[in-house]
Amino acid sequence: MGKAFWIGAIVLAAAFFWGVGYVVSPSSGDAEFQKMLDATRQVKSFRGVYSNAASTQHTEKLWEVDCTRGIVHKRSQSVQDANSPDVTEDQFLVGSDQMFTHTGDGSWQKSAFKYVQGSASWYCQNIVDGTTRELFPDVRAMLKSATFGEGDKKTVNGVRCRDWKFSMHSRYSGVRGTVCIGVDDHLPYEMVTDDGGHYSYSDYNHPSQIDVPEAVLQAVSSASGSN
C-alpha cells in the first residue's frame, strides 16, 4: 500500500512539473507568433493584397501603406455576378484628417473626414500597437485563443517562409488557416483562411512605390510643412 502511494505521488509530481513547464515555456508556435507580432510593429511600409473567390461575391482588396509619409492607399473591387456591375472603391488616406476618393470622371475628390478612426495615422498607429485588424493577421487574438502547428517551408513573394497552421478557439471566431512567416525576419508573407480568404504581403520597409496622384502629393506636402 505504501509503495503504491509513493509511486502515485511521484507520477503526480512529474505531471505537475511537466504542466508547469508547459505553461511557463511557450510552444514553438506561440514563440513564433510572438516574434511575428514584434516584427510587424516595426513595419513602416508594405503592400498587402486580399482576395476571396470562394463566396458568391468575388472580392479583391489592395493596401499600400507608407507610414513615413502618412499615406494609406486602399482599393477594393467586388463582383457579384455577370449581370451586376462591379463595385470599386479607390481611396487615399493622408495623415489624420484627409481622404481622397477616385471619382467616375478620373479625378480625385477630397472628402470630409471627421473621425481619426480609419485615417492613415490610425492605421499606422495600430501597426505600432500591434492592434491591426484588416491589414495583418490578428496575432494578439491568435496568441490568446489559437492552437498552432508547424508546417513546411516555401517561397512567397521571393522570400523564404514557413507555414504555421492555426485554429481559433473562441466564442467570437473558429477560423482556421495558415500563416507563412519569414524564416529570417519573422514577418507574415501569406495567410490563407478556411473560408477562402487569401492574403499576400510584400515590400516591407522598402522605398515607397505607391503611385500617388498629384492632388494627394500636394496634401502630403502641406501636411509635412505644417509639422
Secondary structure, DSSP 8 states (H G I E B T S, - for coil): -HHHHHHHHHHHHHHHHHHHHHHHS--HHHHHHHHHHHHHTT--EEEEEEEE-SSSSEEEEEEEEETTTTEEEEEEEEE--TTS--EEEEEEEETTTEEEEE-TTS-EEEE----STTSHHHHHHHHHHT--SSSS--HHHHHHHEEEEEEEEEEETTEEEEEEEEEE-SSS---EEEEEEETTT--EEEEEETTSEEEEEE-TT--------HHHHHHHHHHHHT-
